């Protein structure tokens, strides 16, 4: 972002010597809503790997396939030679040098007419842009980066749901265009749709263990039984249909408060509440990945993400650093934030077909936005 003096009306003289448009440098931009889901363990939704000294241009995530827990050897049957072969898979994240820069022209003129602290003006803007870029890049890795050139294919049946859970179609465009309207009971976002996604995660697909189950990012207990927790990221536009769902209204209109995470229409927070162990968050940045006519779809669709553990990998090699340089007789200053970073929606070979890669911790939810 840059402020460039433009003669003859370069400044708002009515405000001199008061700081001119001080909010230009102090405005509050939405920071990453995903920060709370980052951690260094495989149980985190976003597993962060930080290597202070760097180790080349890639980082590898390794997985092993679960053993068949139903197979046993009884009594005097031979044991040797009947062991199940361990299968290991890898996914690699490439780290690239990334940078963002901010420039201020006419330093002396700006200081003369608008007293500001140049360095404290430039650096925070870069940091805010950096936080927003992380959110954007992570979401992009799971959407357009994975399927942007193959919307006619898209995620396989066990990692995608359309609307409230209609019949899966291998063609992503065909399946989305077949949704019957954008209301909560058809192609829109609904409580039942979210519960269906949760069931797919627990089962490992539309039917039991047809593929790898999605691990919860948090496992609690209630009355001695497992209480798995997942997270659902939805776009702002798709939330409109959920608000109309009588089941959703029933949660926040009920007189008894069962838990602090009960859905509410009063708070206005981007955290919208919890349903069946699923934390529901509004993530405006998902609006960047709307599926419409530009991508070959007949109508507008939101691309929401249901996530469990190790859905994303986020890697830094070395610490991000700042550089600055002056030019034009020190009347122009430019500051840049540089880093070695990579991110990816982690994938592994499908149990059904090892030639097909599917997400380790994500189920895609395509939601119709228009009638």
N, C-alpha and C positions, 0 to 999 in steps of 0.2 A: 504494500500500500504506500502511496507517495503523495505528498502535498507539493504541487508545483505552482509557483507564483505566476499569475497571468495579468499583465498590465492591461489597462491602467487600474482595474478594480481588483487588485490582488488580495485585499484584506477587507474584512468587515470593520470599517473604521468606527462604527458606532460602539464597538466593544473594546477598542484600544483605550488604555493599556491592559484591560481585562483579558484573560486568556481567551483567544478566539477559538470557538468550537472545541472547548476542552474535552468534550465527550468523544471527539474524533480519536483520541488516544486512550480514553478511559472506558469506552463502551464495553458492555459485558456481552460476550458471545457465548453461546452454549458450549460448554466443555464436554469432553467425552463422557457419554452416559454408560460406557462399557468398562470404565476403570475398576468398578467394584467386582467385576467378574474376572479380573486378571490375577494370576498367581503363578508361582514357579513349579507347581505340582501338576501331575496328569489329571487330578480331580478338578482343576480349574476349567471354566468354560474357555478361557483364553490362556493357554499355557505360555508364559513368558520365559524366554531363554536369553540371558544376558551374559556375554563373554567380554570381560573388560579389555582383554588384550587381543581379541579377535582370533579366529581359527580358520582363515580362508573365506571363501565366498558362499559356503553352504552350511546348513545345519540339518541333521537327519533325525527324524522321529521314528522309533521302532515300535512294532506291535507284534504280539504273538496271538495266534488263534486259540480260542478256548478248547479244552479237551471235551470230548463227548462224555458228559457225566452219567449217561445212561448205560454205558458199556462196562461190564464187570466180568471177572473171571471167577468161576465158582469151584469150590471144593478141590477135586484132584485134577482139574483141567490144566493143561500146560500153560505156564505163564510166559516163559521165554519166547521172544519173537512176536508176541502179540501186543507189544506196547504201541500206543498211538504216536504217530510221527508228529513232532512239533513243527509248526509252520510259523515262519517269521516274515513280517512285511515291513516295508520302509516307506516313508514319505519325506521328501527333501524340500527344504525352503531355501531359496536363493536370496542372498543378501546383496543389496545394491547400494551405492552411494546415493543419498537423497539430499536435497537442499531446498530451502525456501529463503527468499531474500526480500528485504524491505529497504526503501530508499527515501531519503529526504533531500530535496533540492533547495538551494538558496539558504543554507544554514544561517548565515549571518543576518540575512533579511528576515527570516522567520523569528530569530531570537530578538531582533530589534523591535519588531512589531507585535510579536506574540511570545512572551516569555515562556519557554518550555525547557524541560530537561531532555535533550535529544536522545541520549542513550536509554533513559528509562521510558522513552516513548517508543523507540523501535523494538527493543528486546521483548517486552510483554506481548506485542502483536504477533511476533514470530512464535512465541510459546503457545499462544492461543490457537494460532493457525496449525501448529504442530499437533495439538491435542485433537482438533477437529479432523485433521488429515488421518490420524490413526483410526478413528471411527470409520471414516469414509473408506479407507483402504481395506480394513477388515471386512466390512460388508461387501465391498466390491469383489473381494477374493472368493466369497461364497456365491456370488450371483453372476455378474457380467463376466468376470475373469474365468469362471468355471464353465459357463454355458452361453456366453455372449455370441459365440459363432455357431452355436448348435441348438437354437431354440426348438428346432423340429425334433430334437432328441430330448435333451434335458435329463434331470435326475431320474433314476429308476424308481419303480413302484414303491419300494420300501423306504424311500427317502423323500417322498413328495406326496402332498395331498392338495386337491383342488376344491376350494370352497368348503362345504360341509362334509366332504368325503365321497365325492362321486366316483364313478368307475374310472380307474386309471387308464390313460392312453399313452402309448409310447411317444406320441408326438405332442410336445409341450404346447404348441400353438393350438392344435386341434382340441386338446383337453380343456384349455383355458377358454377358448371361444365357445365351447359347448356348455359352459356354465349358464344356468338359467337366471340371469339377473343378479343384482348386487345386494339384495336384501339378506338379512342374517339367516333366513331359512333356506336360502338357495346358494348363490355363489359368494355371498359376503362372509364376514367374520362373525362367528357365533361361539357361545359357550360349548356347544356340542362339538364344533370343529376343533376347539382347543383340547377338549377331552379325548377326541379321536387321535390327535397327535400324541398325546400323553400315552395312550394305549399302544400306539405303534412303537414308541420308544421302549416301553416296558416289555413288549412282546418280541421286538426285533423285526417288525414288519406288519403287514396286514394280517398275517397268520403267524402262529407261535413259532419263534426262532427260525423263520425262513431265512433270516440274515442276522448279523450281529446286533444284539441289543444295545441301545444307547445308555451309557452309564450316567447316573444323576451326578450333578456337580456338588450336591450335598446330600448326605444320607442321615436322616434322623430316625428316631424310633417313636412309636406311639402305641401304648398298651403292649409293648414287647415286640411289635411287628415293624418291619422296615417302612420308612416314610421318605421315599425318594423325592428330591426337589429338582425341577427343571426350570428353564426360563424361556419365555416367548417374547420375541422382539417384533413389534408391529409398527407399521407406518401410521402417521397421523390420519391420513385419508381413510384407511381401512377401519379405524376405530369407530367411525360414524355408524357403521352397520352393527357393530357389537353393542353400542349404546342403545340400539332399538330392540335388542333381544330381550324378551320377557324374563328369560333365565338370568341374564346379567342384572336386569333391574331388580329382580327378586333378591339378589345377593346384597345390593346396597340399600334396598328399601326395608329390609327386615329389621325388626325392632331390637333383636338381641345381637349384640356384638360378640361374635364367637372368638375372633382373633384380631390383632392389630392390622393384619394384612387384608382384612375384608374389603372387597371392592367398594369404592366410594366415588360419587359424582361431585363431591363438595370440595375436596382438597385441591385439585388442579395439578397434582404432581405428575411427572412422567411415569412414575410407578403407579399403575392403575389398580393393583390388587392381586390376589392369589386365588386360583381355582384348582382344586384337586392336585395340590402340590406343584402347581405351575405358577411362577412369578411372571406377571404380565407387565411389560414395559413398552411405553410409546417411544419410538426412536425416529425423530423427524428425518434423520439422514437417509432412512430407507426410501424416502421419496425420490432420491437420486436414481433408484433402480426400478422405477415404475415400468411395467410392460405395456406398451401401446402400439399404435400403428407404425411408429418408427422402427419397431422390432418385428413387425409382421403380424401383430395381433389385431383382431377386429375391434377390440374395445380396450379400455384401460384396466389394468390389473395391478394390484399391489403384490410385492414379493416380500413376504414375511418369513422369519426364521425361528424355528423351535430348536432350542439347543440344550445339550447335556455336557458332560465332561469332555475336555480335550476336543472341542469343536474347532478351535483355531490355534494356530501356532504363531507367536509374535517374537521375532528374534532381533536382538541388537548385538553387533560386534563392535566393541569400543563404545565409549560414552559419546553422545551427541555433543557437538561443540559449536561455539560461535566464532565468526570471523567478521572483521570490518575493514573497509578501505575507503580512503578519501580520493576524490578526483576533482578536476576542474579548479585547480588552485585552492583546494580544500573548501569549496563551496557546496560540494555534494558528498554526502556520506551514505554508504550502503552497508547494511549489516545482513549477514546470512547465518542461518542455522544449518549445520551439516550433520549427517549421521550415516551409519551403515546399518540398514534395516531391511527386514523382509517379513512378510506375513502371508498366511495361506489358510484356507479351509482344509483341514487335514483329511486325507482320504486313504482308503486301504482297499484291497481287492474284495469284491463281493463273495460271500460264501456260495451263492448260487452259480456265479460265473466269475472265475478269477481273472478273466480278461477285462472285466468292467470294474472301474474304481468308484466307490461310493463313500459318502461322508462318514467320518468316524463318530461325529457328535451332532449332526444337523439333520433336521427334517424340514424340507422346503414347504411353504404354504402359499399357494397362489390364490389370491382373493380378488374377486370381481369388484370394481369400484363404480361401475355404471350400470344402469338398468338394461 
